[in-house]
């Protein structure tokens, strides 16, 4: 029996001032000069070039992928991916979001299963999370009524290191969505090259229609139970949908009341660190995509959906590169500045949104040029780029058609699952640049890996490295320009090779 060879992924050298994170299974050159002199290695094998001949592991191809009702084998990678999707449907047909994540990802991984059938068996193992925690969250509202919500934390994979992942709060949060986001996060965290696992958590609690006192009481109740499962060097919760600096502060305050240890290596656990980094990283990825088309962000009119911390950080970085943010949106509608949102207007919007429950409509009283919900559909506004940072599944095929007809050349996700599966295909059909969230939202990992040593130069270098890894993987497996496929492959390979060394766990 031949053992599957460990892949080697050549990474670009970081700038001399950048801090690098060592990853044992990835060979990183020490300098750009040495990187240029070394031959390009294949992702799966140590052979050089794109069209190398890989010795397939026939023993793994001959093994049954499933043995539930007789032995089930596969002859091709596409057949293996279909079998895996069928198995996911058999077990979890009611979890629609999870099935969608499994289906889109497994289809991207089928070329890997062709080259090394053993990866199909690892993918089967990866479809089941290591641990799923669900609990009751009881809290008291301002009227003295006891309210109940469901709390979740899925610790999906620790193959690469301690769990790490966001917390999401909102009425749309359920077990299926948490499971889907946890699965996606495996690939998002894996492709960064850092020693972190994957986890996601949250609750079906809506913080936007609650008072500050109610939010604090909920966060404290939620963390009272969650603290049993998270901690330094175990599981690091980060900010996500509906969870900003104040929510994280309330949770950390309760955590350190309960636990004696709340730091690791002198760094406080669950601190906000640099909360602007994820948004800035989204823009840096957009910049890399445009560079491949010999274009820049200068003068680009940008549609921003959402108005949370990430959306405002995206606008801040766009202004730095000379782009023109046009809109922000929330539950009440959207505001449009026809001539663009400058730094002073962004500051005013940020001040409004920092107030609990405040809506964007208030902004029109402080601006003589702002339009509110005009035109009726935000996607009727002509733009060059769209940055969806709001509710999930916002970008559908119909929205893609409107954007493309109005001259939009790129959709870069600034939030989780902003584009539907059909919308992703529509973007490809219309030739619109697509930046998937599993790639663009790696800024949080970069921030936590480098800590207080993260500079703008280091962030740019890390984004450049990750983008090139993903782009090269997509090209290597005949999916040129498909960053979702490339990101899925890079993340899967790093996790899968670690899992193969761990055995049946």
Residue pairs with C-beta under 8 A, 6 or more apart in sequence:
1 57
1 59
2 55
2 57
2 59
4 57
4 60
4 116
4 118
4 119
4 497
4 500
5 44
5 45
5 46
6 25
6 497
7 25
7 42
7 43
7 44
7 45
7 493
7 497
8 26
8 27
8 41
8 42
8 46
9 26
9 27
9 41
9 43
9 469
9 490
9 493
9 494
10 27
10 29
10 35
10 38
10 40
10 41
11 26
11 28
11 29
11 35
11 193
11 465
11 468
11 469
12 32
12 35
12 461
12 464
12 465
12 468
13 28
13 29
13 30
13 31
13 32
13 34
13 35
14 20
14 458
14 461
14 462
14 465
15 457
15 458
15 461
17 455
17 457
17 458
18 455
18 457
18 458
18 461
18 462
19 450
19 453
19 454
19 458
20 28
21 193
21 194
21 195
21 449
21 450
23 193
23 194
23 195
23 494
25 494
25 497
25 498
26 193
26 494
27 41
28 193
29 35
29 38
39 48
40 48
40 49
41 47
41 48
42 48
42 49
42 50
42 52
42 54
42 476
43 473
43 476
43 477
43 489
43 490
43 493
44 54
44 112
44 115
44 116
44 493
45 52
45 54
47 53
47 54
50 475
50 476
54 115
54 116
56 115
56 116
56 117
57 116
57 117
57 118
60 116
60 117
60 118
60 121
61 73
61 74
61 75
61 117
62 73
63 73
63 121
64 71
64 72
64 73
65 72
65 73
65 74
65 80
65 83
65 84
65 120
65 121
65 124
66 72
66 83
66 87
66 124
72 83
74 80
74 83
74 113
74 117
74 120
76 110
76 113
76 114
77 109
77 110
77 111
77 112
77 113
77 114
77 115
77 117
77 120
78 110
78 114
80 110
80 113
80 117
80 120
80 123
81 106
81 107
81 109
81 110
81 113
81 120
84 102
84 106
84 120
84 123
84 124
84 127
85 99
85 102
85 103
85 106
85 107
87 124
87 127
88 98
88 99
88 102
88 103
88 127
89 99
92 98
92 99
92 176
92 179
93 99
94 176
95 175
95 176
95 179
95 180
96 176
97 176
97 177
97 179
97 180
97 417
98 176
98 179
98 180
98 183
100 180
100 421
101 180
101 183
101 184
102 127
102 183
103 421
104 421
104 424
104 484
105 183
105 184
105 187
105 488
105 492
106 123
108 479
108 482
108 484
108 485
108 488
108 489
109 119
109 123
109 488
109 489
109 492
111 477
111 478
111 479
111 489
112 119
112 477
112 489
112 492
112 493
113 119
113 120
113 123
118 500
119 492
119 496
122 496
122 499
122 500
123 492
123 496
125 499
126 157
126 186
126 492
126 495
126 496
126 499
127 183
129 154
129 155
129 156
129 157
129 179
129 182
129 183
130 155
130 156
130 157
130 158
131 154
131 155
132 152
132 154
132 155
132 175
132 179
133 152
133 153
133 154
133 155
133 229
134 150
134 151
134 152
134 175
135 150
135 151
135 225
135 226
136 148
136 149
136 150
136 151
136 225
137 148
137 149
137 150
137 151
137 203
137 205
137 218
137 221
137 222
137 225
138 146
138 147
138 148
138 221
139 146
139 147
139 149
139 214
139 217
139 218
139 220
139 221
140 146
140 147
140 217
141 147
141 210
141 214
142 211
142 213
142 214
147 218
149 203
149 204
149 205
149 218
149 222
150 174
150 175
150 203
150 204
151 201
151 202
151 203
151 222
151 225
151 226
152 173
152 175
152 178
152 200
152 201
152 202
152 203
153 199
153 200
153 201
153 226
153 229
153 230
153 235
153 237
154 178
154 179
154 182
154 199
154 200
154 201
155 163
155 197
155 199
155 229
155 235
156 163
156 165
156 182
156 183
156 185
156 186
156 197
156 198
156 199
156 200
157 186
157 197
157 198
157 495
158 197
159 197
159 495
159 498
159 499
159 502
160 189
160 190
160 194
160 195
160 196
160 197
160 494
160 495
160 498
161 194
161 195
161 196
161 197
162 196
162 197
162 233
162 234
162 235
162 236
163 196
163 197
163 198
163 199
163 230
163 234
163 235
163 236
164 189
164 196
164 197
164 198
164 199
164 235
164 236
164 238
164 445
164 448
165 181
165 182
165 185
165 189
165 198
165 199
165 200
165 201
165 236
165 237
165 238
166 181
166 185
166 200
166 201
166 202
166 237
166 238
166 239
166 240
166 241
166 243
166 416
166 444
167 200
167 201
167 202
167 237
167 238
167 239
167 240
167 243
167 247
167 248
167 251
168 177
168 178
168 181
168 200
168 201
168 202
168 240
168 241
168 242
168 243
168 416
169 202
169 203
169 205
169 206
169 207
169 240
169 241
169 242
169 243
169 247
170 202
170 204
170 205
170 206
170 207
170 241
170 242
171 204
171 205
171 206
172 204
172 391
172 392
173 202
173 203
173 204
173 241
174 204
177 392
178 200
178 201
178 202
180 417
181 200
181 416
181 417
182 198
182 199
182 200
184 416
184 417
184 437
184 438
185 198
185 199
185 200
185 438
186 198
186 491
186 492
186 495
187 438
187 487
187 488
187 490
187 491
187 492
187 495
188 198
188 437
188 438
188 439
188 441
188 442
188 445
188 487
188 491
189 196
189 197
189 198
189 442
189 445
189 491
190 198
190 490
190 491
190 492
190 494
190 495
191 438
191 439
191 442
191 466
191 469
191 470
191 487
191 490
191 491
191 494
192 442
192 445
192 446
192 449
192 462
192 466
193 465
193 466
193 469
193 494
194 445
194 449
196 236
196 445
196 448
196 449
199 235
199 237
200 240
201 226
201 237
202 240
202 241
202 242
202 243
203 218
203 222
205 218
205 222
206 242
207 215
207 218
207 242
207 243
207 247
207 356
208 242
208 331
208 356
208 357
209 357
210 218
210 356
210 357
211 356
212 246
212 356
215 246
215 247
215 250
215 356
216 250
219 247
219 250
219 251
219 254
220 250
220 251
220 253
220 254
222 251
223 250
223 251
223 252
223 254
223 255
223 258
224 254
224 258
226 237
226 251
227 254
227 255
227 258
227 259
229 235
230 236
230 237
230 255
231 259
231 261
231 269
232 261
232 262
232 263
232 264
232 269
233 264
236 269
236 270
236 448
237 248
237 251
237 270
238 444
238 448
239 245
239 247
239 248
239 272
239 275
239 278
239 309
239 444
240 416
241 308
241 392
241 415
241 416
244 275
244 308
244 309
245 272
245 275
245 309
248 270
248 271
248 272
249 272
251 270
252 262
252 268
252 269
252 270
252 271
255 262
255 269
255 270
256 262
256 269
262 268
262 269
263 269
267 451
273 447
273 448
273 451
273 452
274 447
274 454
275 309
275 313
276 309
276 313
276 316
277 313
277 443
277 444
277 446
277 447
277 454
277 459
278 310
278 313
278 441
278 443
278 444
278 447
279 309
279 310
279 311
279 312
279 313
279 314
279 316
279 317
279 389
279 414
279 443
280 313
280 314
280 316
280 317
280 443
280 459
281 440
281 441
281 442
281 443
281 446
281 459
281 463
282 310
282 313
282 314
282 317
282 387
282 389
282 412
282 413
282 414
282 435
282 440
282 441
282 443
283 297
283 314
283 317
283 318
283 321
284 317
284 459
284 460
284 463
285 412
285 435
285 439
285 440
285 463
285 467
286 297
286 385
286 387
286 410
286 412
286 435
286 440
287 296
287 297
287 321
288 463
288 464
288 467
289 410
289 412
289 433
289 435
289 467
289 483
290 296
290 297
290 300
290 410
290 433
292 471
293 433
296 321
296 322
297 318
297 321
297 322
297 323
297 385
298 321
298 322
298 323
299 322
299 323
299 324
300 318
300 323
300 324
300 384
300 385
301 323
301 324
301 326
301 340
301 382
301 383
301 384
301 385
302 315
302 318
302 323
302 324
302 325
302 326
302 383
302 384
302 385
302 386
302 387
303 326
303 327
303 378
303 379
303 381
303 383
303 385
303 386
303 387
303 403
303 408
304 311
304 314
304 315
304 325
304 326
304 327
304 328
304 329
304 387
304 389
304 414
305 311
305 327
305 329
305 334
305 378
305 386
305 387
305 388
305 389
305 390
305 394
305 418
306 328
306 329
306 330
306 388
306 389
306 390
306 391
306 414
306 415
307 328
307 329
307 330
307 349
307 353
307 360
307 390
308 353
308 389
308 390
310 389
310 414
310 415
311 328
311 387
311 389
311 390
311 414
312 328
312 346
312 349
312 350
312 353
314 325
314 387
314 389
314 414
315 325
315 328
315 341
315 346
316 346
318 324
318 325
318 387
319 325
319 342
319 343
319 346
323 385
324 340
324 341
325 337
325 340
325 341
325 346
326 336
326 337
326 338
326 340
326 341
326 381
326 383
327 334
327 335
327 336
327 337
327 341
327 378
327 381
328 334
328 335
328 341
328 349
328 360
329 335
329 360
329 378
329 390
330 353
330 359
330 360
330 390
331 359
332 359
332 360
332 361
333 360
333 361
333 372
333 373
334 360
334 372
334 373
334 378
335 349
335 360
335 361
335 363
335 364
335 370
335 371
335 372
336 370
336 371
336 372
336 374
336 378
336 381
337 345
337 367
337 369
337 370
337 371
338 369
338 371
339 369
341 349
345 367
348 363
348 366
348 367
349 360
349 363
352 358
352 360
352 362
352 363
353 360
360 372
361 372
363 370
363 372
364 370
364 371
364 372
375 381
377 402
379 399
379 402
379 403
379 406
380 402
380 406
381 406
382 406
382 407
383 403
383 406
383 407
383 408
384 407
384 408
384 409
384 410
385 408
385 409
385 410
385 411
385 412
386 395
386 403
386 408
386 410
386 411
386 412
387 411
387 412
387 413
387 414
388 394
388 395
388 411
388 413
388 414
388 415
388 418
388 419
389 414
389 415
389 418
390 415
390 418
392 415
392 416
392 417
392 418
393 417
393 418
393 419
393 420
394 418
394 419
395 403
395 411
395 418
395 419
395 420
395 423
395 427
396 420
396 422
396 423
396 426
397 420
397 422
397 423
397 425
397 426
399 423
400 411
400 423
400 426
400 427
400 430
400 432
401 426
401 430
403 411
403 432
404 430
404 432
408 432
409 432
409 433
410 432
410 433
410 434
410 435
411 419
411 427
411 432
411 433
411 434
411 435
412 433
412 434
412 435
412 440
413 419
413 435
413 436
413 437
413 440
413 441
414 440
414 441
415 437
415 441
416 437
416 441
417 437
418 437
419 427
419 434
419 436
424 434
424 436
424 484
427 433
427 434
428 434
428 482
434 483
434 484
435 483
436 483
436 484
436 487
438 484
438 487
438 488
438 491
439 466
439 467
439 470
439 483
439 484
439 486
439 487
442 463
442 466
443 459
443 463
446 454
446 459
446 462
446 463
447 454
450 458
450 462
469 486
469 490
470 483
470 486
470 487
470 490
471 483
471 486
472 486
473 485
473 486
473 487
473 489
473 490
474 480
474 481
474 482
474 483
474 485
474 486
474 489
475 486
477 485
477 486
477 489
479 485
479 486
499 505
